[in-house]
Structure formats: structure tokens, C-alpha cells
Amino acid sequence: MSYHRGTDSVSSSGVKLIVNKTPAHFYQRYAEAAPEPVSRPLVFGSAFHALVLEGEAVCRQQYGFAPAHPGTAKYSQWLANETFAGGLKQDDWDEMFRMRDGVYADSEVAAILAEDALVERRIDWVDPATGANCKAKPDWLASDHSVMIDLKTTVDASNYGIHSAIRRYDYDLSAAMYIRAVESVHGVSPKWGWLFVEKESALPRMVWASDEIIEAGNAKLERGLAVYADCIESGRWPGYETLNL
């Protein structure tokens, strides 16, 4: 089964959906019969991760040159006859390589990424507080489990842009969950960092998470896992509650 399918375990994306929407949204998205979402940003992001973290050869094995952008009927027809995980048009390939070059032009970032690491290796564990089955797939985990890095593309890597993205997309929740994954399985508490790469400038920026950010993420994570565990036990996935204004 695909990592992004099924309700018998929960990822950080699933927890976010429960916290910010409802358990019903989670069930609709992750139930086995639910279609996998396809969009240009999703495919671009996945291909960019492969290019930066695993190298050009791996990226070209997994992604092809598509005649149309992901999310279109023409793209779906093309992919149905291919063995690739996805594909991009030439303009997106060009942008992706330009951004990759920007990442490795930064000596500090390049030195970090040159270290031995595990890339997108799945981790499964059971949350001790709720008994929930959890899963995570860190982008980049140092081979000694001491550092984890999450690669993100962005339109704005300024201080304001970074703080806004962390709040808007609950990146703190993901960080907290991934740290718990490594702690639970490897007994090590890794340092957490985001590697933001601006699309227009191709400039990278390393951002190391403070204890306060991880604590805020843990608070959201615990709420979400508790609700998820209750839904698993009851077999019910409730939607919106009535709202009185």
C-alpha cells in the first residue's frame, strides 16, 4: 500500500487534517479507495526532492518529460502509458535544475548534504500515550540520527516568510512528529532543520528549529493523535460540529 494511503496508521499530514479540519476529512483523504491527489506543485516538489537529495540519475529514473502539467487530462493519459512516478514539462525541469544549482552553490548547505544520510526512509512506531500507529518519512536523516532536514520550496525565505510558512502549514507539527519517530525507534533526539529554497532567486536558507517551536508542534500533535486514536477505537470519523454564531 502507498505511504499516503490507508487509515490504519497516521502521518503528520494526516494529523494536520484532523487538527485543522475534521476526522471525516482524514478518512475521505486516506481511505484505501480514495484517489491519490495529483497537482503540478506536488509533482514538482517530489521531483525536486529526488534531484537535490538523491541526485540527477535517481530523479531521471523516477520522473519523465511530460507533454502537459500534472492535474490535466493530457498528463493523466501520458502517465497511464509510462512507468514513471510522475513527469514535468521542460519549463519545470529547467526551473528545478536552476534551484538545485542554487542549493549546492551555498557551501554551508552543500557540506551538510554531503554527509552520509538516510533519504526518505520510512519509520513506523506506536505512540506510547495513545497507542496510535504512526509513520514518518524524513527527507534527510543523518546516518547517526543526530540531524534531520526537511526540504521546502518557497516564494519567500525572509524572516517573515519563514514564520508565516511555519504557522500556515503547521511545519512545527511535522517537526515534532518526525523527532518523535527517531526518538521512539533509534533512542536519539535529532536536531531539526528546514532547508528552504526560494523559487525565483534559487537561494537556499537553513533554518534550525528552536525548542519553543518544537514544543508548539508537540501540543498540536498530541491533540491530533488523541482524536485519531479515539476514531480508530470507535470506528467513527465525525465531520463538522454545528456552529452557532
C-alpha positions as CSV (number, residue, x, y, z in Angstrom):
1,M,0.0,0.0,0.0
2,S,1.1,3.5,-0.8
3,Y,2.6,5.5,2.1
4,H,-0.1,8.1,1.6
5,R,-3.0,5.7,1.7
6,G,-4.8,3.8,4.4
7,T,-6.2,4.8,7.8
8,D,-4.5,2.1,10.0
9,S,-1.6,4.5,10.7
10,V,-1.2,8.2,10.6
11,S,1.4,10.6,9.2
12,S,2.0,14.3,10.0
13,S,-0.2,15.3,7.0
14,G,-3.0,13.2,8.4
15,V,-2.7,14.7,11.9
16,K,-2.8,18.2,10.3
17,L,-6.0,17.3,8.5
18,I,-7.6,16.1,11.8
19,V,-6.5,19.1,13.7
20,N,-7.4,21.8,11.1
21,K,-10.4,20.1,9.5
22,T,-12.2,17.0,10.9
23,P,-11.6,13.2,11.2
24,A,-14.1,12.9,8.3
25,H,-11.7,14.8,6.1
26,F,-8.9,12.5,7.1
27,Y,-11.0,9.4,6.3
28,Q,-12.0,10.7,2.9
29,R,-8.4,11.6,2.0
30,Y,-6.7,8.4,3.3
31,A,-9.2,5.6,2.9
32,E,-7.9,2.9,0.6
33,A,-10.4,3.8,-2.2
34,A,-9.5,7.5,-2.2
35,P,-7.7,8.7,-5.3
36,E,-4.2,10.0,-4.9
37,P,-4.1,13.8,-5.4
38,V,-2.1,15.0,-8.4
39,S,-1.0,18.5,-9.0
40,R,1.8,20.5,-10.5
41,P,3.2,21.7,-7.1
42,L,3.1,18.1,-5.7
43,V,4.9,16.5,-8.6
44,F,7.4,19.4,-8.8
45,G,8.1,19.1,-5.1
46,S,8.6,15.3,-5.2
47,A,10.9,15.6,-8.2
48,F,12.9,18.4,-6.6
49,H,13.4,16.3,-3.5
50,A,14.7,13.4,-5.6
51,L,17.0,15.8,-7.6
52,V,18.5,17.5,-4.6
53,L,18.7,14.7,-2.1
54,E,19.2,11.6,-4.2
55,G,20.8,13.0,-7.4
56,E,20.1,13.6,-11.0
57,A,20.3,9.9,-12.0
58,V,17.6,8.9,-9.5
59,C,15.4,11.8,-10.4
60,R,15.5,11.0,-14.1
61,Q,14.7,7.3,-13.4
62,Q,11.6,8.4,-11.4
63,Y,10.3,11.4,-13.4
64,G,9.9,11.9,-17.1
65,F,9.3,14.7,-19.6
66,A,5.5,15.2,-19.7
67,P,3.6,16.8,-22.5
68,A,1.4,18.6,-20.1
69,H,1.3,19.8,-16.5
70,P,0.2,17.4,-13.7
71,G,-3.5,17.6,-13.0
72,T,-4.6,17.8,-16.6
73,A,-6.3,15.1,-18.6
74,K,-3.4,15.1,-21.1
75,Y,-1.0,14.5,-18.3
76,S,-3.0,11.6,-16.9
77,Q,-3.2,9.9,-20.3
78,W,0.6,10.2,-20.7
79,L,1.3,8.9,-17.2
80,A,-1.0,5.9,-17.8
81,N,1.3,4.7,-20.5
82,E,4.6,5.3,-18.6
83,T,6.4,3.7,-15.7
84,F,7.5,7.0,-14.2
85,A,6.2,8.1,-10.8
86,G,5.4,11.4,-12.5
87,G,6.6,13.9,-15.0
88,L,7.2,17.6,-15.7
89,K,7.2,19.8,-18.7
90,Q,10.5,21.3,-19.9
91,D,10.0,24.6,-18.2
92,D,9.6,23.0,-14.8
93,W,12.7,20.8,-15.4
94,D,14.7,24.0,-16.2
95,E,13.4,25.7,-13.0
96,M,14.2,22.6,-10.9
97,F,17.8,22.4,-12.1
98,R,18.3,26.1,-11.6
99,M,17.1,25.7,-8.0
100,R,19.3,22.6,-7.5
101,D,22.3,24.6,-8.6
102,G,21.4,27.4,-6.2
103,V,21.3,24.9,-3.3
104,Y,24.7,23.4,-4.0
105,A,26.3,26.8,-4.6
106,D,25.9,27.5,-0.9
107,S,29.0,25.9,0.7
108,E,27.4,25.5,4.1
109,V,24.3,23.7,2.7
110,A,26.3,21.7,0.3
111,A,28.6,20.5,3.2
112,I,25.6,19.3,5.2
113,L,24.0,17.5,2.3
114,A,27.3,15.8,1.5
115,E,27.2,13.9,4.8
116,D,26.1,10.3,5.0
117,A,22.3,10.2,5.4
118,L,19.1,8.2,5.0
119,V,16.8,9.8,2.4
120,E,13.0,9.3,2.7
121,R,13.3,6.1,4.8
122,R,10.0,5.2,6.4
123,I,9.8,5.0,10.2
124,D,6.9,3.2,11.9
125,W,6.2,3.4,15.7
126,V,3.4,3.3,18.2
127,D,2.7,6.5,20.2
128,P,3.0,5.4,23.8
129,A,0.4,7.9,25.1
130,T,-2.4,7.0,22.8
131,G,-1.4,3.7,21.2
132,A,-1.8,5.2,17.8
133,N,0.1,3.7,14.9
134,C,2.3,6.4,13.5
135,K,4.5,6.7,10.4
136,A,7.0,9.2,9.1
137,K,9.3,9.5,6.1
138,P,12.0,12.1,6.8
139,D,13.5,13.8,3.8
140,W,17.1,13.7,5.1
141,L,18.2,11.9,8.3
142,A,21.9,11.8,9.2
143,S,23.2,8.3,9.4
144,D,23.9,8.7,13.1
145,H,20.4,10.1,13.5
146,S,21.7,13.3,15.0
147,V,20.2,15.7,12.5
148,M,17.1,15.8,10.3
149,I,16.4,18.2,7.5
150,D,13.1,18.9,5.7
151,L,13.5,20.4,2.2
152,K,10.9,23.0,1.3
153,T,10.4,25.2,-1.8
154,T,9.0,28.7,-1.1
155,V,8.4,32.0,-2.7
156,D,9.7,33.9,0.3
157,A,12.6,32.8,2.6
158,S,12.7,36.1,4.5
159,N,12.2,36.0,8.3
160,Y,8.5,37.0,7.7
161,G,8.1,34.4,5.0
162,I,9.6,31.6,7.1
163,H,7.5,32.4,10.2
164,S,4.4,32.7,8.1
165,A,5.0,29.3,6.4
166,I,5.6,27.5,9.7
167,R,2.3,28.8,11.0
168,R,0.3,28.4,7.8
169,Y,1.4,24.8,7.0
170,D,2.0,23.6,10.6
171,Y,5.6,22.8,9.9
172,D,6.2,22.8,13.6
173,L,3.8,19.8,14.0
174,S,5.6,17.8,11.3
175,A,9.0,18.6,13.0
176,A,7.7,17.4,16.4
177,M,6.3,14.2,14.9
178,Y,9.5,13.4,13.0
179,I,11.6,14.0,16.0
180,R,9.4,11.6,18.0
181,A,9.8,9.0,15.3
182,V,13.6,9.0,15.6
183,E,13.4,9.1,19.4
184,S,11.0,6.2,19.5
185,V,12.9,3.9,17.1
186,H,16.5,5.0,17.5
187,G,16.6,6.5,21.0
188,V,18.2,9.7,19.7
189,S,16.7,13.2,19.8
190,P,17.8,14.8,16.5
191,K,18.4,18.4,15.7
192,W,15.7,19.6,13.3
193,G,16.2,22.0,10.4
194,W,14.3,23.2,7.4
195,L,16.1,23.9,4.1
196,F,14.0,26.5,2.3
197,V,14.8,27.2,-1.3
198,E,13.3,30.3,-3.0
199,K,11.8,29.6,-6.4
200,E,12.6,32.9,-8.1
201,S,16.1,33.5,-6.7
202,A,17.1,29.9,-6.2
203,L,18.7,31.0,-2.9
204,P,18.7,28.4,-0.1
205,R,18.3,29.2,3.6
206,M,18.9,26.8,6.5
207,V,16.5,27.3,9.4
208,W,17.1,25.5,12.7
209,A,14.1,25.0,14.9
210,S,14.1,26.3,18.5
211,D,12.8,24.3,21.5
212,E,9.8,26.7,21.6
213,I,8.8,25.8,18.0
214,I,9.1,22.1,18.7
215,E,7.0,22.4,21.9
216,A,4.3,24.3,20.0
217,G,4.3,21.5,17.4
218,N,4.1,18.8,20.1
219,A,0.9,20.5,21.6
220,K,-0.8,20.3,18.2
221,L,0.5,16.7,17.6
222,E,-0.8,15.4,20.9
223,R,-4.3,16.8,20.2
224,G,-4.4,15.3,16.8
225,L,-3.1,11.9,17.9
226,A,-5.7,11.7,20.7
227,V,-8.5,12.3,18.3
228,Y,-7.1,9.9,15.8
229,A,-6.8,7.2,18.4
230,D,-10.4,7.7,19.6
231,C,-11.6,7.4,15.9
232,I,-9.7,4.2,15.5
233,E,-11.2,2.7,18.7
234,S,-14.8,3.8,17.9
235,G,-14.7,3.2,14.2
236,R,-16.4,6.6,13.7
237,W,-14.9,9.6,11.8
238,P,-17.1,12.6,12.6
239,G,-17.3,15.7,10.5
240,Y,-18.0,19.3,11.4
241,E,-19.9,20.1,14.6
242,T,-22.8,22.6,14.5
243,L,-21.7,26.2,14.7
244,N,-23.7,28.9,16.4
245,L,-22.7,32.4,15.6
